[in-house]
Amino acid sequence: MFLGYDLNFNFKDHSSMEFQRVYVCLKAQKKRFLNGFRPFIGIDGFHLEGPYRGVLLSIVGLDGNIRLFLVVYAIVEAENNDNWRWFLYALYSSIKHGVHHRYFCIMPDR
């Protein structure tokens, strides 16, 4: 079985291959979001603890039964405007062909 996904890696410096950020959008979640969603998305960032620090950025959707489900996520170095812009553009790139001029209610964590 093939697992479809949109994956986007960024590195600080290509010679050292030091990780900067990664974006993950699984095909099944994208299909669920595009085919049975309400026009609502919630966005949030969560600071990771432990030996691998960073921030987990996530976007959740609301399905027809009013249940939240994870649409996409990313792990980035820090929560800043550049990383949020990159994350939201990656989301737009993943779903732009399936939304056809629909409007969304976006609810941030603040």
C-alpha positions in Angstrom: 0.0 0.0 0.0 1.4 3.4 -1.0 1.3 6.1 1.7 0.8 9.4 -0.1 2.1 12.6 1.5 3.4 16.1 0.9 6.7 16.4 2.6 8.9 19.5 2.7 12.3 19.5 4.5 14.5 22.6 5.0 18.1 22.6 6.2 20.1 25.5 7.5 23.2 24.7 5.4 23.3 22.1 2.8 27.0 21.2 3.5 26.3 20.4 7.2 22.7 19.1 6.6 21.6 20.7 9.9 17.9 20.4 10.3 15.8 23.6 10.2 12.2 22.5 9.6 9.9 19.8 8.2 6.2 19.9 7.0 4.0 16.8 6.7 0.6 16.5 5.0 -0.6 12.9 4.7 -2.7 12.2 1.7 -5.6 10.6 3.7 -5.9 13.6 6.0 -5.8 16.0 3.0 -8.5 14.0 1.2 -10.6 14.0 4.4 -10.1 17.7 4.8 -11.0 18.6 1.2 -14.0 16.2 0.9 -15.8 16.5 4.2 -14.7 19.5 6.1 -16.4 22.5 7.5 -14.7 25.8 6.6 -12.9 26.1 9.9 -9.2 25.5 10.7 -7.5 25.9 14.1 -3.8 26.6 14.3 -1.5 26.1 17.2 2.2 25.9 18.2 3.5 23.6 21.0 7.0 23.9 22.4 8.9 20.6 22.5 10.9 19.6 25.6 13.6 17.0 26.0 16.8 16.4 24.0 15.2 17.5 20.6 13.9 21.0 21.1 11.8 22.9 18.7 8.1 23.8 18.0 5.4 21.6 16.7 3.0 23.6 14.5 -0.3 22.0 13.7 -3.5 22.7 11.8 -6.7 21.0 12.7 -10.0 20.8 10.8 -13.6 20.3 11.7 -15.4 17.4 10.0 -19.1 17.0 9.3 -19.7 15.5 12.7 -18.1 18.5 14.4 -15.0 16.5 15.4 -11.5 17.9 15.3 -8.9 16.1 13.2 -5.3 16.8 12.4 -4.8 18.1 8.8 -1.1 19.0 8.7 1.9 19.5 11.0 5.4 20.8 11.0 8.4 20.8 13.3 10.4 24.0 13.3 13.3 25.5 15.2 11.3 28.4 16.7 7.9 30.0 16.7 8.3 33.1 14.6 6.7 34.9 11.7 9.0 33.4 9.1 8.2 29.8 10.2 4.5 30.5 10.4 4.5 32.1 7.0 6.4 29.1 5.6 4.0 26.6 7.3 0.8 28.4 6.1 2.2 28.7 2.5 3.0 24.9 2.6 -0.6 24.3 3.6 -1.9 26.5 0.8 0.4 24.6 -1.7 -1.0 21.3 -0.5 -4.7 22.1 -0.7 -5.0 25.0 -3.3 -6.4 22.7 -6.0 -9.1 21.3 -3.8 -10.7 24.4 -2.2 -11.9 26.3 -5.2 -12.4 29.8 -3.8 -13.9 28.7 -0.4 -13.6 30.9 2.6 -12.3 29.7 6.0 -12.7 30.7 9.6 -9.2 30.5 11.0 -8.9 30.3 14.8 -5.4 30.9 16.2 -4.4 29.8 19.7 -4.3 33.5 20.9 
